Amino acid sequence: MITLHSDVLIAAHHGSKSSSSIDFIKQVAPKAVVFSAGFLNRWNMPTEPVKQRFINNKVMIHSTNDHGMIRVNMSGKKLNILQYRRDLSPYWFINSKRKFN
């Protein structure tokens, strides 16, 4: 048997319904998964069943269609995953949300 392990997994085929079987997820045992999918994509990827497979295996989900760009920083054994909309958005986007009188 081949041993395969990864802290961060880039999900196959944008998280389509046939990607990332339960056996594969258990074998890789990632801490986090990143789905590369377009905002409001017509195929609704990543699909709910695939996301649920990861959730059931205690894997943190990050998806570009929800969070924008995902940035993964690794330093030694430390893993830091940043989401554009939550952590990286430029100040001019943040300031544009302010209401002016």
N, CA, C and O atoms as a GROMACS GRO file, in nm:
protein
  404
    1MET      N    1   0.084  -0.119   0.000
    1MET     CA    2   0.000   0.000   0.000
    1MET      C    3   0.088   0.125   0.000
    1MET      O    4   0.187   0.132   0.073
    2ILE      N    5   0.053   0.221  -0.081
    2ILE     CA    6   0.125   0.347  -0.089
    2ILE      C    7   0.075   0.440   0.021
    2ILE      O    8  -0.045   0.458   0.039
    3THR      N    9   0.170   0.498   0.094
    3THR     CA   10   0.133   0.595   0.196
    3THR      C   11   0.128   0.732   0.131
    3THR      O   12   0.222   0.776   0.065
    4LEU      N   13   0.017   0.799   0.152
    4LEU     CA   14  -0.003   0.931   0.094
    4LEU      C   15  -0.060   1.020   0.203
    4LEU      O   16  -0.162   0.988   0.263
    5HIS      N   17   0.005   1.132   0.229
    5HIS     CA   18  -0.044   1.224   0.332
    5HIS      C   19  -0.012   1.367   0.290
    5HIS      O   20   0.091   1.394   0.228
    6SER      N   21  -0.104   1.456   0.324
    6SER     CA   22  -0.084   1.597   0.294
    6SER      C   23  -0.156   1.682   0.397
    6SER      O   24  -0.267   1.648   0.438
    7ASP      N   25  -0.095   1.792   0.438
    7ASP     CA   26  -0.162   1.884   0.530
    7ASP      C   27  -0.270   1.963   0.458
    7ASP      O   28  -0.377   1.988   0.514
    8VAL      N   29  -0.243   2.002   0.332
    8VAL     CA   30  -0.339   2.079   0.253
    8VAL      C   31  -0.361   2.004   0.122
    8VAL      O   32  -0.266   1.968   0.052
    9LEU      N   33  -0.487   1.982   0.090
    9LEU     CA   34  -0.523   1.913  -0.033
    9LEU      C   35  -0.595   2.011  -0.126
    9LEU      O   36  -0.689   2.078  -0.084
   10ILE      N   37  -0.552   2.018  -0.250
   10ILE     CA   38  -0.625   2.093  -0.352
   10ILE      C   39  -0.723   1.992  -0.412
   10ILE      O   40  -0.682   1.895  -0.476
   11ALA      N   41  -0.851   2.015  -0.392
   11ALA     CA   42  -0.952   1.920  -0.434
   11ALA      C   43  -0.953   1.900  -0.586
   11ALA      O   44  -0.933   1.994  -0.663
   12ALA      N   45  -0.976   1.777  -0.624
   12ALA     CA   46  -0.982   1.743  -0.766
   12ALA      C   47  -1.109   1.800  -0.830
   12ALA      O   48  -1.214   1.809  -0.767
   13HIS      N   49  -1.096   1.838  -0.954
   13HIS     CA   50  -1.207   1.882  -1.039
   13HIS      C   51  -1.304   1.976  -0.969
   13HIS      O   52  -1.426   1.960  -0.980
   14HIS      N   53  -1.252   2.074  -0.898
   14HIS     CA   54  -1.330   2.182  -0.837
   14HIS      C   55  -1.431   2.134  -0.732
   14HIS      O   56  -1.517   2.211  -0.690
   15GLY      N   57  -1.421   2.006  -0.690
   15GLY     CA   58  -1.517   1.954  -0.592
   15GLY      C   59  -1.643   1.900  -0.658
   15GLY      O   60  -1.751   1.906  -0.598
   16SER      N   61  -1.631   1.848  -0.781
   16SER     CA   62  -1.748   1.791  -0.849
   16SER      C   63  -1.797   1.668  -0.774
   16SER      O   64  -1.724   1.614  -0.690
   17LYS      N   65  -1.918   1.624  -0.802
   17LYS     CA   66  -1.982   1.517  -0.726
   17LYS      C   67  -1.907   1.385  -0.729
   17LYS      O   68  -1.927   1.301  -0.641
   18SER      N   69  -1.822   1.364  -0.828
   18SER     CA   70  -1.749   1.238  -0.836
   18SER      C   71  -1.606   1.247  -0.782
   18SER      O   72  -1.531   1.150  -0.789
   19SER      N   73  -1.568   1.362  -0.730
   19SER     CA   74  -1.430   1.378  -0.683
   19SER      C   75  -1.416   1.347  -0.534
   19SER      O   76  -1.513   1.354  -0.459
   20SER      N   77  -1.296   1.314  -0.493
   20SER     CA   78  -1.260   1.299  -0.351
   20SER      C   79  -1.347   1.198  -0.277
   20SER      O   80  -1.435   1.234  -0.199
   21SER      N   81  -1.320   1.071  -0.303
   21SER     CA   82  -1.394   0.965  -0.234
   21SER      C   83  -1.359   0.964  -0.086
   21SER      O   84  -1.257   1.020  -0.044
   22ILE      N   85  -1.443   0.901  -0.008
   22ILE     CA   86  -1.418   0.891   0.137
   22ILE      C   87  -1.286   0.820   0.163
   22ILE      O   88  -1.209   0.862   0.249
   23ASP      N   89  -1.259   0.711   0.090
   23ASP     CA   90  -1.133   0.637   0.108
   23ASP      C   91  -1.012   0.724   0.078
   23ASP      O   92  -0.912   0.719   0.149
   24PHE      N   93  -1.022   0.805  -0.028
   24PHE     CA   94  -0.912   0.895  -0.063
   24PHE      C   95  -0.889   0.998   0.048
   24PHE      O   96  -0.775   1.022   0.087
   25ILE      N   97  -0.995   1.057   0.096
   25ILE     CA   98  -0.984   1.158   0.203
   25ILE      C   99  -0.920   1.096   0.327
   25ILE      O  100  -0.833   1.157   0.389
   26LYS      N  101  -0.963   0.978   0.363
   26LYS     CA  102  -0.906   0.911   0.481
   26LYS      C  103  -0.759   0.878   0.461
   26LYS      O  104  -0.680   0.889   0.554
   27GLN      N  105  -0.721   0.836   0.340
   27GLN     CA  106  -0.582   0.801   0.312
   27GLN      C  107  -0.492   0.924   0.318
   27GLN      O  108  -0.382   0.919   0.374
   28VAL      N  109  -0.537   1.034   0.259
   28VAL     CA  110  -0.456   1.156   0.256
   28VAL      C  111  -0.458   1.226   0.392
   28VAL      O  112  -0.358   1.284   0.434
   29ALA      N  113  -0.572   1.221   0.460
   29ALA     CA  114  -0.588   1.280   0.593
   29ALA      C  115  -0.542   1.426   0.600
   29ALA      O  116  -0.459   1.460   0.683
   30PRO      N  117  -0.596   1.512   0.512
   30PRO     CA  118  -0.553   1.651   0.514
   30PRO      C  119  -0.612   1.726   0.634
   30PRO      O  120  -0.715   1.686   0.689
   31LYS      N  121  -0.545   1.834   0.674
   31LYS     CA  122  -0.599   1.923   0.776
   31LYS      C  123  -0.696   2.022   0.711
   31LYS      O  124  -0.792   2.067   0.773
   32ALA      N  125  -0.667   2.055   0.585
   32ALA     CA  126  -0.749   2.153   0.512
   32ALA      C  127  -0.760   2.112   0.366
   32ALA      O  128  -0.672   2.045   0.311
   33VAL      N  129  -0.870   2.154   0.304
   33VAL     CA  130  -0.890   2.133   0.161
   33VAL      C  131  -0.920   2.268   0.098
   33VAL      O  132  -0.989   2.352   0.157
   34VAL      N  133  -0.868   2.288  -0.024
   34VAL     CA  134  -0.896   2.410  -0.100
   34VAL      C  135  -0.969   2.369  -0.227
   34VAL      O  136  -0.920   2.287  -0.305
   35PHE      N  137  -1.086   2.428  -0.247
   35PHE     CA  138  -1.163   2.408  -0.370
   35PHE      C  139  -1.141   2.530  -0.458
   35PHE      O  140  -1.165   2.643  -0.414
   36SER      N  141  -1.096   2.509  -0.580
   36SER     CA  142  -1.082   2.617  -0.676
   36SER      C  143  -1.208   2.616  -0.763
   36SER      O  144  -1.223   2.532  -0.852
   37ALA      N  145  -1.296   2.711  -0.736
   37ALA     CA  146  -1.423   2.716  -0.809
   37ALA      C  147  -1.466   2.861  -0.827
   37ALA      O  148  -1.441   2.945  -0.741
   38GLY      N  149  -1.529   2.888  -0.938
   38GLY     CA  150  -1.572   3.024  -0.968
   38GLY      C  151  -1.693   3.066  -0.886
   38GLY      O  152  -1.778   2.984  -0.851
   39PHE      N  153  -1.701   3.194  -0.857
   39PHE     CA  154  -1.814   3.252  -0.785
   39PHE      C  155  -1.942   3.233  -0.865
   39PHE      O  156  -1.945   3.262  -0.984
   40LEU      N  157  -2.046   3.184  -0.801
   40LEU     CA  158  -2.176   3.158  -0.863
   40LEU      C  159  -2.165   3.069  -0.988
   40LEU      O  160  -2.236   3.091  -1.086
   41ASN      N  161  -2.074   2.969  -0.984
   41ASN     CA  162  -2.058   2.882  -1.100
   41ASN      C  163  -2.184   2.800  -1.124
   41ASN      O  164  -2.251   2.760  -1.028
   42ARG      N  165  -2.216   2.775  -1.247
   42ARG     CA  166  -2.344   2.711  -1.282
   42ARG      C  167  -2.352   2.564  -1.243
   42ARG      O  168  -2.460   2.506  -1.245
   43TRP      N  169  -2.240   2.503  -1.206
   43TRP     CA  170  -2.240   2.363  -1.165
   43TRP      C  171  -2.248   2.348  -1.012
   43TRP      O  172  -2.249   2.237  -0.960
   44ASN      N  173  -2.253   2.460  -0.943
   44ASN     CA  174  -2.261   2.461  -0.796
   44ASN      C  175  -2.150   2.381  -0.730
   44ASN      O  176  -2.173   2.306  -0.636
   45MET      N  177  -2.030   2.397  -0.782
   45MET     CA  178  -1.914   2.330  -0.722
   45MET      C  179  -1.846   2.424  -0.624
   45MET      O  180  -1.841   2.544  -0.648
   46PRO      N  181  -1.795   2.372  -0.518
   46PRO     CA  182  -1.795   2.231  -0.480
   46PRO      C  183  -1.936   2.186  -0.438
   46PRO      O  184  -2.012   2.264  -0.381
   47THR      N  185  -1.967   2.061  -0.467
   47THR     CA  186  -2.100   2.010  -0.436
   47THR      C  187  -2.112   1.982  -0.286
   47THR      O  188  -2.013   1.956  -0.218
   48GLU      N  189  -2.234   1.988  -0.238
   48GLU     CA  190  -2.259   1.964  -0.094
   48GLU      C  191  -2.213   1.826  -0.049
   48GLU      O  192  -2.151   1.816   0.057
   49PRO      N  193  -2.240   1.717  -0.124
   49PRO     CA  194  -2.193   1.586  -0.078
   49PRO      C  195  -2.041   1.579  -0.062
   49PRO      O  196  -1.991   1.516   0.031
   50VAL      N  197  -1.968   1.643  -0.154
   50VAL     CA  198  -1.821   1.641  -0.144
   50VAL      C  199  -1.776   1.723  -0.024
   50VAL      O  200  -1.689   1.679   0.052
   51LYS      N  201  -1.835   1.842  -0.005
   51LYS     CA  202  -1.799   1.922   0.114
   51LYS      C  203  -1.828   1.843   0.241
   51LYS      O  204  -1.749   1.846   0.335
   52GLN      N  205  -1.941   1.774   0.244
   52GLN     CA  206  -1.979   1.698   0.363
   52GLN      C  207  -1.881   1.584   0.391
   52GLN      O  208  -1.854   1.554   0.508
   53ARG      N  209  -1.826   1.522   0.286
   53ARG     CA  210  -1.724   1.417   0.306
   53ARG      C  211  -1.605   1.473   0.384
   53ARG      O  212  -1.553   1.408   0.474
   54PHE      N  213  -1.564   1.593   0.348
   54PHE     CA  214  -1.450   1.653   0.417
   54PHE      C  215  -1.489   1.694   0.560
   54PHE      O  216  -1.413   1.670   0.654
   55ILE      N  217  -1.605   1.753   0.575
   55ILE     CA  218  -1.652   1.793   0.709
   55ILE      C  219  -1.660   1.672   0.801
   55ILE      O  220  -1.618   1.679   0.916
   56ASN      N  221  -1.714   1.562   0.750
   56ASN     CA  222  -1.727   1.440   0.831
   56ASN      C  223  -1.591   1.384   0.873
   56ASN      O  224  -1.583   1.309   0.970
   57ASN      N  225  -1.486   1.420   0.801
   57ASN     CA  226  -1.351   1.376   0.835
   57ASN      C  227  -1.269   1.486   0.901
   57ASN      O  228  -1.146   1.480   0.907
   58LYS      N  229  -1.340   1.587   0.952
   58LYS     CA  230  -1.279   1.696   1.030
   58LYS      C  231  -1.172   1.773   0.952
   58LYS      O  232  -1.066   1.807   1.005
   59VAL      N  233  -1.201   1.799   0.825
   59VAL     CA  234  -1.110   1.875   0.738
   59VAL      C  235  -1.167   2.015   0.723
   59VAL      O  236  -1.285   2.031   0.691
   60MET      N  237  -1.084   2.117   0.744
   60MET     CA  238  -1.127   2.255   0.726
   60MET      C  239  -1.141   2.286   0.577
   60MET      O  240  -1.054   2.253   0.498
   61ILE      N  241  -1.253   2.350   0.541
   61ILE     CA  242  -1.283   2.378   0.401
   61ILE      C  243  -1.254   2.524   0.368
   61ILE      O  244  -1.292   2.615   0.441
   62HIS      N  245  -1.187   2.544   0.254
   62HIS     CA  246  -1.162   2.677   0.199
   62HIS      C  247  -1.198   2.670   0.052
   62HIS      O  248  -1.155   2.579  -0.019
   63SER      N  249  -1.278   2.766   0.006
   63SER     CA  250  -1.322   2.763  -0.133
   63SER      C  251  -1.311   2.901  -0.195
   63SER      O  252  -1.355   3.000  -0.137
   64THR      N  253  -1.252   2.907  -0.313
   64THR     CA  254  -1.233   3.036  -0.378
   64THR      C  255  -1.366   3.100  -0.417
   64THR      O  256  -1.373   3.223  -0.427
   65ASN      N  257  -1.471   3.021  -0.438
   65ASN     CA  258  -1.599   3.083  -0.473
   65ASN      C  259  -1.662   3.155  -0.354
   65ASN      O  260  -1.743   3.246  -0.374
   66ASP      N  261  -1.629   3.117  -0.234
   66ASP     CA  262  -1.680   3.184  -0.113
   66ASP      C  263  -1.581   3.284  -0.055
   66ASP      O  264  -1.622   3.389  -0.006
   67HIS      N  265  -1.452   3.254  -0.060
   67HIS     CA  266  -1.352   3.331   0.013
   67HIS      C  267  -1.259   3.413  -0.075
   67HIS      O  268  -1.177   3.489  -0.024
   68GLY      N  269  -1.271   3.400  -0.207
   68GLY     CA  270  -1.174   3.466  -0.294
   68GLY      C  271  -1.043   3.389  -0.292
   68GLY      O  272  -1.041   3.269  -0.266
   69MET      N  273  -0.935   3.458  -0.319
   69MET     CA  274  -0.805   3.394  -0.323
   69MET      C  275  -0.773   3.328  -0.188
   69MET      O  276  -0.804   3.382  -0.082
   70ILE      N  277  -0.713   3.212  -0.194
   70ILE     CA  278  -0.669   3.141  -0.074
   70ILE      C  279  -0.516   3.140  -0.076
   70ILE      O  280  -0.455   3.103  -0.176
   71ARG      N  281  -0.456   3.180   0.034
   71ARG     CA  282  -0.311   3.181   0.045
   71ARG      C  283  -0.269   3.088   0.158
   71ARG      O  284  -0.320   3.099   0.269
   72VAL      N  285  -0.177   2.996   0.129
   72VAL     CA  286  -0.130   2.900   0.228
   72VAL      C  287   0.014   2.932   0.261
   72VAL      O  288   0.101   2.932   0.174
   73ASN      N  289   0.040   2.959   0.388
   73ASN     CA  290   0.176   2.984   0.437
   73ASN      C  291   0.216   2.868   0.526
   73ASN      O  292   0.143   2.829   0.617
   74MET      N  293   0.334   2.811   0.499
   74MET     CA  294   0.386   2.704   0.582
   74MET      C  295   0.524   2.744   0.632
   74MET      O  296   0.610   2.786   0.556
   75SER      N  297   0.541   2.728   0.762
   75SER     CA  298   0.669   2.758   0.823
   75SER      C  299   0.698   2.648   0.924
   75SER      O  300   0.637   2.642   1.031
   76GLY      N  301   0.792   2.562   0.890
   76GLY     CA  302   0.818   2.447   0.976
   76GLY      C  303   0.694   2.359   0.982
   76GLY      O  304   0.646   2.311   0.879
   77LYS      N  305   0.643   2.340   1.100
   77LYS     CA  306   0.523   2.259   1.118
   77LYS      C  307   0.397   2.345   1.130
   77LYS      O  308   0.288   2.292   1.150
   78LYS      N  309   0.413   2.477   1.120
   78LYS     CA  310   0.300   2.568   1.134
   78LYS      C  311   0.235   2.592   0.999
   78LYS      O  312   0.302   2.617   0.899
   79LEU      N  313   0.102   2.583   0.997
   79LEU     CA  314   0.024   2.603   0.877
   79LEU      C  315  -0.069   2.722   0.900
   79LEU      O  316  -0.144   2.724   0.998
   80ASN      N  317  -0.065   2.819   0.810
   80ASN     CA  318  -0.151   2.937   0.820
   80ASN      C  319  -0.220   2.957   0.686
   80ASN      O  320  -0.154   2.979   0.584
   81ILE      N  321  -0.354   2.950   0.686
   81ILE     CA  322  -0.431   2.966   0.564
   81ILE      C  323  -0.508   3.096   0.571
   81ILE      O  324  -0.587   3.119   0.663
   82LEU      N  325  -0.484   3.182   0.472
   82LEU     CA  326  -0.549   3.313   0.468
   82LEU      C  327  -0.652   3.316   0.356
   82LEU      O  328  -0.631   3.260   0.249
   83GLN      N  329  -0.763   3.383   0.383
   83GLN     CA  330  -0.868   3.399   0.285
   83GLN      C  331  -0.874   3.546   0.245
   83GLN      O  332  -0.870   3.634   0.331
   84TYR      N  333  -0.882   3.571   0.116
   84TYR     CA  334  -0.879   3.709   0.067
   84TYR      C  335  -0.987   3.796   0.130
   84TYR      O  336  -0.958   3.903   0.183
   85ARG      N  337  -1.111   3.750   0.127
   85ARG     CA  338  -1.221   3.834   0.176
   85ARG      C  339  -1.217   3.855   0.326
   85ARG      O  340  -1.266   3.956   0.376
   86ARG      N  341  -1.160   3.762   0.400
   86ARG     CA  342  -1.155   3.774   0.545
   86ARG      C  343  -1.024   3.838   0.593
   86ARG      O  344  -1.026   3.919   0.685
   87ASP      N  345  -0.912   3.801   0.531
   87ASP     CA  346  -0.782   3.838   0.586
   87ASP      C  347  -0.698   3.932   0.500
   87ASP      O  348  -0.613   4.003   0.553
   88LEU      N  349  -0.720   3.934   0.371
   88LEU     CA  350  -0.626   4.000   0.282
   88LEU      C  351  -0.683   4.117   0.203
   88LEU      O  352  -0.609   4.186   0.132
   89SER      N  353  -0.814   4.142   0.212
   89SER     CA  354  -0.872   4.243   0.124
   89SER      C  355  -0.808   4.379   0.146
   89SER      O  356  -0.784   4.420   0.260
   90PRO      N  357  -0.780   4.449   0.038
   90PRO     CA  358  -0.715   4.580   0.047
   90PRO      C  359  -0.799   4.681   0.124
   90PRO      O  360  -0.922   4.672   0.127
   91TYR      N  361  -0.732   4.774   0.184
   91TYR     CA  362  -0.801   4.871   0.269
   91TYR      C  363  -0.906   4.950   0.194
   91TYR      O  364  -1.005   4.992   0.253
   92TRP      N  365  -0.888   4.972   0.061
   92TRP     CA  366  -0.987   5.050  -0.011
   92TRP      C  367  -1.120   4.976  -0.023
   92TRP      O  368  -1.224   5.039  -0.038
   93PHE      N  369  -1.120   4.842  -0.017
   93PHE     CA  370  -1.246   4.768  -0.013
   93PHE      C  371  -1.310   4.780   0.125
   93PHE      O  372  -1.432   4.794   0.136
   94ILE      N  373  -1.229   4.775   0.227
   94ILE     CA  374  -1.280   4.786   0.364
   94ILE      C  375  -1.338   4.925   0.386
   94ILE      O  376  -1.448   4.939   0.441
   95ASN      N  377  -1.266   5.029   0.342
   95ASN     CA  378  -1.312   5.166   0.361
   95ASN      C  379  -1.437   5.196   0.281
   95ASN      O  380  -1.516   5.282   0.321
   96SER      N  381  -1.458   5.127   0.169
   96SER     CA  382  -1.575   5.155   0.087
   96SER      C  383  -1.703   5.107   0.155
   96SER      O  384  -1.813   5.147   0.116
   97LYS      N  385  -1.691   5.024   0.256
   97LYS     CA  386  -1.809   4.975   0.330
   97LYS      C  387  -1.854   5.076   0.435
   97LYS      O  388  -1.965   5.065   0.488
   98ARG      N  389  -1.769   5.174   0.466
   98ARG     CA  390  -1.802   5.274   0.566
   98ARG      C  391  -1.909   5.368   0.514
   98ARG      O  392  -1.905   5.407   0.397
   99LYS      N  393  -2.004   5.405   0.598
   99LYS     CA  394  -2.110   5.498   0.557
   99LYS      C  395  -2.066   5.640   0.589
   99LYS      O  396  -2.019   5.669   0.699
  100PHE      N  397  -2.083   5.727   0.494
  100PHE     CA  398  -2.050   5.868   0.514
  100PHE      C  399  -2.177   5.949   0.525
  100PHE      O  400  -2.275   5.920   0.456
  101ASN      N  401  -2.178   6.052   0.610
  101ASN     CA  402  -2.295   6.138   0.627
  101ASN      C  403  -2.290   6.254   0.532
  101ASN      O  404  -2.380   6.338   0.532
   0.00000   0.00000   0.00000
